[in-house]
């Protein structure tokens, strides 16, 4: 049983078991015998304390109509609390020093815990029905080159609420600064509100003939003499040209028509490799399969999506699916040959999102010089691989961090936006269609530096009209509860739309006119 | 979220919940449960800190009786009558609060937030804070303290809420049996 199953079982226990055994409190009241008519008649037991220290404990009792006597069944106890007599008793109230009643009350804390249980259950229900609301999307960052703005990064994709504010670092691998004045174009292209604390550049000195890459763990390493594979073999044949350069010419494949989780392999070979620490650099982004699955889930939720999202402060046109679907689809695994003739996984890469390709390195086990054989294992139709290279890994590096020195909006300086990005206590808030030009002043010889974008913030999702269609909560639940089955069920429908997805996706981008 | 972080959060929840609990001074099993307290003819368990001959002393036992000027306590087989003027503070446990159920509830509630995905950042603190406050409040529900309560405010939880009966010797009273007595 995994943690989520444990959590849901806990929730069932909270909802069903605990309210039934809710703790109680005792409300005890004492009144003098002379005021017998005022005591609480709801008490199932009555204690009559005598001046002698004896006490009657009665379990069925009533006060007579005149209010002068109490009749009941129970025990008479001595001051030492031994039983003197059991049976039926009639007590004149004036013989009693003090009457004591006790009422059990349901603890007030139960209400608080019940409310919290309800909130947790509601959130769980939403996350079961629409796990995508538990993840998110992000702002987009472009770098202008001679061909126009090029999308380099999407920031803090899982920060869908203020409390999820996070830092995200993306390689600006194709950025080639030609002068010290470097510009990033920040856009909000979705129906989202973006809150950006900062968007700083990280600069790392590039080794001669090499690059700087980041591991999945966040460490920056020198990547010396990166070289494309000498062989790249996939199901469609030779894929070497597609992955030899980071040039937006990507190696892609089509999804399986029976099971969207079907894997494929790409075999890589690198000739005449020298000894040393090696790493495989992979630049890739997702296809629109995960986006399709997300939107289909929203469609299945239909009218239930809006209240859920509103109650939870938004959710995202996020490109990730729930954990279960994400795990089932997987990342790009890097495998090396093992001693038994099989393959062993040594790491994986692959960030969620179909927009900007991200570059990461997977450190490989040390091997002898010569031919290096590797295998990539990935879900068919899910990944677009732009670049693959083998590099010798050098020293870890520390980054120089630069904040923007100027911000422009619609061609005019925006001092307030600049202050928002520089002041750690403030944040730049953008709405759909907003675009800002961020200017950075690089150190001398900027061409010697590798650039990364470090952004921090969060975003809030807006409701989409198309999510109201095709309401079918049971199918939405299937996506989450049995993602493997859902990926088989959805395969035919996805295959019908697969050829058109790209065009429809980019047409849906929010652009202010 | 990793298993380790979840474990840490659950541990933190348990720690907070436990830290918020009132300490029950009575011997284990001595105090009646709420349902038993309806028919129990014994007093609650009281802890007293008082001064005698210039020294600070401590005693605890069954609260036998209390008036504005004296507190009768049965400590084991012995009894003590302590002037209220000498008492610095007193804490009474009237019955065994059922905070254990709530502790478990709060712990499971925190655990259940794992299924909340990223919204765990809202629901987990809600359980950690709300749960510990609720558990703490529940554990103190059976507790009565002087101060702030006046001594007579503790009288309903004495064996003799009407006051020490004439002719009854404190030393002649037997302590409540360990379990099973009314």
Interface residues (C-beta under 8 A of the other chain):
Chain A: X3 X4 X6 X7 X8 X10 X11 X13 X14 X18 X21 X22 X23 X24 X25 X26 X28 X29 X30 X43 X44 X45 X47 X49 X50 X51 X52 X53 X55 X57 X59 X75 X77 X79 X80 X81 X83 X97 X98 X100 X102 X104 X107 X108 X109 X112 X113 X116 X117 X119 X120 X123 X124 X126 X127 X128 X131 X133 X134 X135 X136 X158 X160 X161 X163 X164 X312 X322 X323
Chain B: X3 X6 X34 X35 X37 X38 X39 X41 X42 X94 X95 X97 X98 X99 X101 X102 X104 X105 X106 X108 X109 X111 X112 X113 X114 X115 X116 X117 X118 X119 X121 X122 X123 X126 X127 X130 X131 X133 X134 X135 X137 X138 X141 X142 X155 X156 X157 X159 X160 X161 X162 X163 X165 X166 X167 X168 X172 X173 X174 X176 X181 X182
